[in-house]
């Protein structure tokens, strides 16, 4: 009886209950009116068919709803797309503790000089670039990517060199990614990782938009950022005579 009462409380069982009641009613009525027996059987079969159709539709809708919920809750997966400057701006805006930029010369920062200086009053900023002040590094870049670098020096980074919250590091070898990232050591971290391509100029190749939900990919590129930073050295602007 408990199971029966529980079944009655479930609205999805009500069409079956109504069909059962009508069939029983038709069956009982046929005992008093034998002429009605044929009509009663036809009505019973019709009611069963209608009930089956209703249950089928309800079941299909429930299945569609369940599939929709699974699809909405499922991880979206890593998407490869063109570099998104709007996402760059969003990552910068959402930063709570730190921003990280890397590229062969950091000529693309996603914000202008005044904005970066103002931002550094609030959070830490790390800039990682190839040492374009070194002719050997520039030649290595050209051999690796099949084009001349856009910048022949890192003079455009001079305004940031003396700022306490801005750290500028360089490496003496090519790196194949450029990154805008925020708070990479926090659970809310996010990064946009682009790929430097052979013969393609500028930051117009494909990229990944990653959050900590993309665990394996996120952890991989976070490790790459950490390793590159460890392998780098602090940059000191050269004087006009070429000495620090």
Secondary structure, DSSP 8 states (H G I E B T S, - for coil): -HHHHHHHH-GGGHHHHHHHHHHHHHHHHHHH-GGGHHHHHHHHHHHHHHHHHHHHHHHHHHHHHHHHHHHHHS-----EEE--HHHHHHHHHH-SSEEEEEESS----SS-HHHHHHHTTTSEEEEEEE-TTSHHHHHHHHHHHSS--S-SSSGGGGGGTT-TTEEEEEESS--SEEEEEE-TTSTT-EEEEEE--TT--SS-SEEEEEETTSHHHHHHHHHHHHHHHHH-EE-----TTS--
